[in-house]
Amino acid sequence: MGAIRIIGVPLDLGQDRRGVDMGPSALRIANLGPRLRELGHEVNNLGNLEIPDRDSVPNANQAIDLLPAITAVCTRLATLTADAIRNGDTPLILGGDHSLAMGSVAGVSTAFAERGEAIGLLWLDAHGDMNTPQSSLSGNVHGMPVAHLLGHGDPGLAGIASPAPAVRAEHTALVGVRNLDRGERENARAFGVRVFTMREIDERGLKAVMTDALAVVGHGTTGFHLSCDADWIDPREAPGVGTPVRGGATFREAHLAMEMVADSRRMVSMDMVEINPVIDDHNRTAELCVHLMTSALGLRIL
């Protein structure tokens, strides 16, 4: 295994609530780099991508008007994640809102496609993120990355990976979903992705659900990208998130999911997104997310 390349993406253009642009700093303040080095990893910190301020984007009267600026950021991010994979490194992307995944995943997919290999996508999130510009009620782009990674929606965002789409539906699993709007329900059925809701976790248990999800993203792929929205965890544990929804994963369920990811030895890249220090409690959410990232990257109890 090569180095871990940390890439900060202080992107807040994909949604209305301000503050997630400070997420990368919050994670670094929570000692992400030192903790990864304690596990024996070589860590290369690439700093943060330069993100345009939303007030400087011309003619941005509503959320969807920011789509071209988000596309430009995601295209630059895809270049960085593809370069990391080509070098044998593991991209670790710190957000920022979840729009960034359209770049991080696209770059990873492109680099593996050059070898004739496909990747899976494991999406831990309270939301489905399966809207398109046509189906979205809010126009917020952070609710659209899964749809675009599957090749739907805006051609520019859907075509960042080469070849597009970045991932196939049969290689995609969403876990922890508990808030879908009408358009996303329709799209989930149309796209054919496997969605593991919180009800399924309640009924079957996290271990059984994660076992099935890892099988989905691992079958016929060289490995998988893990994209984790901090709001998949219950807001009692992670209050500082972009769009909190009650009823999420517990502290131990979240750690078990990450430990199972590590045990699989199939994760090739990872996002941690939607951390909002403005509404957090003494950086508690970022500290939890750092613990989760270290669990996904090899931290063990024994």
NUGU-395250 format. One record per residue (C-alpha): x, y, z; residue in one letter; residue number from 1. Coordinates in steps of 0.5 Angstrom, whole numbers, always signed. Each point is the difference from the previous one (the first is absolute). Layout:
BEGIN
X  Y  Z  a  NUM
...
% end
This chain:
BEGIN
+0  +0  +0  m  1
+3  +7  -2  g  2
-1  +6  +4  a  3
-7  +3  +2  i  4
-1  +7  -4  r  5
-4  +5  +4  i  6
-4  +5  -4  i  7
-4  +5  +3  g  8
-6  +3  -4  v  9
-4  +5  +4  p  10
-6  +0  -5  l  11
-6  +3  +2  d  12
-3  +2  -6  l  13
-5  -6  -1  g  14
-4  +2  +6  q  15
-3  +6  +4  d  16
+2  -1  +7  r  17
+7  +3  +1  r  18
+6  -3  +4  g  19
+2  -6  -4  v  20
+5  +3  -3  d  21
+4  +0  +7  m  22
-1  -7  +0  g  23
+7  -2  -3  p  24
+3  +5  +6  s  25
-4  -4  +5  a  26
+3  -6  -2  l  27
+7  +2  +0  r  28
-1  +3  +7  i  29
-3  -7  +3  a  30
+7  -2  -2  n  31
-1  -5  -6  l  32
+7  +0  -3  g  33
+3  -2  +7  p  34
-5  -5  +1  r  35
+1  -3  -7  l  36
+8  +0  +1  r  37
-1  -3  +7  e  38
-3  -6  -4  l  39
+6  -1  -4  g  40
-3  +4  -6  h  41
+5  +5  -5  e  42
-5  +6  +0  v  43
+1  +5  -6  n  44
-4  +7  +2  n  45
-2  +3  -7  l  46
-3  +6  +4  g  47
-7  +3  -3  n  48
-3  +1  -7  l  49
-1  +7  -1  e  50
-8  +1  +0  i  51
-3  +6  -3  p  52
-4  +4  +5  d  53
-8  -1  -2  r  54
+0  +8  +0  d  55
+5  +0  -5  s  56
-4  -4  -5  v  57
-3  +4  -5  p  58
-8  -1  -1  n  59
-1  -5  +6  a  60
-7  +2  +2  n  61
-2  -7  +2  q  62
+4  -6  +2  a  63
+0  -4  -7  i  64
+3  +7  -3  d  65
+6  -3  +4  l  66
+1  -6  -4  l  67
+5  +2  -5  p  68
+5  +2  +6  a  69
-1  -6  +3  i  70
+1  -4  -6  t  71
+7  +4  -1  a  72
+2  -2  +7  v  73
-2  -7  -1  c  74
+4  -1  -6  t  75
+6  +3  +3  r  76
-1  -5  +6  l  77
-1  -6  -5  a  78
+7  +2  -2  t  79
+3  -1  +7  l  80
-3  -6  +2  t  81
+1  -3  -7  a  82
+8  +2  +1  d  83
+0  -3  +7  a  84
-3  -7  -3  i  85
+5  +0  -5  r  86
+6  +1  +5  n  87
-3  -6  +4  g  88
-2  +5  +6  d  89
-7  +0  +3  t  90
-4  +7  -1  p  91
-3  +2  +7  l  92
-5  +6  -2  i  93
-2  +5  +6  l  94
-7  +4  -2  g  95
-3  +4  -1  g  96
-7  -2  -2  d  97
-1  -6  -4  h  98
+0  +3  -7  s  99
+7  -1  +1  l  100
-1  -8  -1  a  101
-1  +1  -8  m  102
+7  +2  +0  g  103
+3  -5  +5  s  104
-3  -6  -3  v  105
+0  +2  -7  a  106
+8  +1  +0  g  107
+1  -7  +4  v  108
-5  -3  -5  s  109
+4  +3  -6  t  110
+7  -3  +3  a  111
-3  -7  +1  f  112
-3  +0  -7  a  113
+7  +1  -3  e  114
+2  -7  +2  r  115
-7  -3  -2  g  116
-3  +0  +7  e  117
-6  +3  +3  a  118
-2  +2  +7  i  119
-5  +0  +5  g  120
-4  +5  +4  l  121
-2  +0  +7  l  122
-4  +6  +2  w  123
-1  +1  +8  l  124
-5  +5  +0  d  125
-7  +2  +3  a  126
-2  +3  -7  h  127
+0  -4  -6  g  128
+3  +6  -4  d  129
-3  -3  -7  m  130
-4  +6  -2  n  131
+2  +3  -7  t  132
-1  +8  -2  p  133
-7  -2  -3  q  134
-2  -4  +6  s  135
+3  +4  +6  s  136
-5  +4  +4  l  137
+5  +5  +3  s  138
+5  +0  -5  g  139
+6  -1  +5  n  140
+5  -4  -4  v  141
+3  -4  +6  h  142
-7  -4  -1  g  143
+2  -2  -7  m  144
+7  -4  +1  p  145
-2  -7  -1  v  146
-5  +1  -6  a  147
+6  +4  -4  h  148
+5  -6  +2  l  149
-5  -5  -3  l  150
+0  +4  -6  g  151
-7  +4  +1  h  152
-1  +8  +0  g  153
+4  +5  -2  d  154
+5  -2  -6  p  155
+6  +4  +3  g  156
+0  -3  +7  l  157
-2  -7  -3  a  158
+5  +0  -5  g  159
+6  +1  +5  i  160
+3  -7  +0  a  161
+3  -3  -6  s  162
-3  -4  -2  p  163
-7  +2  +3  a  164
-4  -2  +4  p  165
+5  +0  +6  a  166
-4  -6  +3  v  167
-5  -5  -2  r  168
-6  -1  +4  a  169
+1  -7  +1  e  170
+7  +2  +4  h  171
-4  +5  +4  t  172
-3  -1  +7  a  173
-3  +6  +5  l  174
+0  -1  +7  v  175
-3  +3  +6  g  176
-5  +4  -5  v  177
-6  +3  +4  r  178
-2  +6  -4  n  179
-2  -1  -7  l  180
-5  +5  -4  d  181
-5  -2  -5  r  182
+5  +1  -6  g  183
+5  -4  +3  e  184
-4  -6  +2  r  185
-2  +0  -8  e  186
+7  +1  -2  n  187
+3  -6  +5  a  188
-5  -5  -3  r  189
+1  +3  -7  a  190
+8  +0  +1  f  191
+0  -7  +3  g  192
+5  +1  +6  v  193
-1  -4  +6  r  194
-2  +5  +6  v  195
+1  -3  +7  f  196
-5  +5  +5  t  197
+1  +1  +7  m  198
-7  -5  +1  r  199
+4  -5  -3  e  200
+6  +1  +5  i  201
-5  +0  +5  d  202
-3  -7  -2  e  203
+6  -4  -2  r  204
+6  +4  +4  g  205
+6  +4  -3  l  206
+4  -6  -1  k  207
-5  -4  -5  a  208
-1  +7  -4  v  209
+7  +1  +0  m  210
+2  -7  -2  t  211
-5  +1  -6  d  212
+2  +7  -2  a  213
+7  -2  +0  l  214
-2  -6  -5  a  215
-3  +5  -5  v  216
+6  +5  +0  v  217
+5  -6  -1  g  218
-3  -5  -5  h  219
+3  +1  -6  g  220
+4  +6  +2  t  221
+8  +1  +2  t  222
-2  +4  +6  g  223
-5  +5  +2  f  224
+0  +8  +2  h  225
-3  +1  +7  l  226
-4  +7  +0  s  227
-3  +2  +7  c  228
-4  +5  +2  d  229
+0  +2  +7  a  230
-7  +0  +0  d  231
-1  -7  +0  w  232
+2  +0  +7  i  233
-6  +2  +5  d  234
+1  +7  +2  p  235
+0  -1  +7  r  236
+7  -3  -1  e  237
+2  +5  -6  a  238
-4  +6  +1  p  239
+5  +4  -5  g  240
-3  -2  -7  v  241
-3  +4  -6  g  242
-7  -4  +0  t  243
-1  -3  +7  p  244
-5  -6  +0  v  245
-2  -3  +6  r  246
+0  -8  +1  g  247
+7  -1  -3  g  248
+5  -5  +1  a  249
+3  -1  +7  t  250
+7  +2  +2  f  251
+1  -8  +1  r  252
-3  -1  -7  e  253
+4  +5  -3  a  254
+6  -3  +2  h  255
-2  -7  -2  l  256
-1  +2  -7  a  257
+7  +3  +0  m  258
+3  -6  +3  e  259
-4  -4  -5  m  260
+3  +4  -6  v  261
+7  -1  +3  a  262
-1  -7  +1  d  263
-2  -1  -8  s  264
+7  +3  -2  r  265
-4  +3  -6  r  266
-1  +7  +1  m  267
+4  +4  -5  v  268
-2  +7  +2  s  269
-4  +4  +4  m  270
-4  +6  +2  d  271
-2  +3  +6  m  272
-5  +6  -1  v  273
-5  +5  +3  e  274
+3  +2  +6  i  275
-2  +6  +3  n  276
+4  +3  +6  p  277
-5  +6  +0  v  278
-5  -4  +3  i  279
+4  -5  +3  d  280
+2  -1  +8  d  281
+7  +1  +1  h  282
+2  -3  -6  n  283
-3  -7  +2  r  284
-3  -2  -7  t  285
+7  +1  -3  a  286
+4  -4  +6  e  287
-5  -6  -1  l  288
+1  +0  -8  c  289
+7  +0  +1  v  290
-1  -6  +4  h  291
-4  -3  -5  l  292
+5  +1  -5  m  293
+5  -3  +4  t  294
-4  -6  +1  s  295
-1  -1  -8  a  296
+7  +1  -1  l  297
+2  -5  +5  g  298
+0  +2  +7  l  299
-2  -7  +4  r  300
-2  -1  +8  i  301
+4  -6  +0  l  302
% end
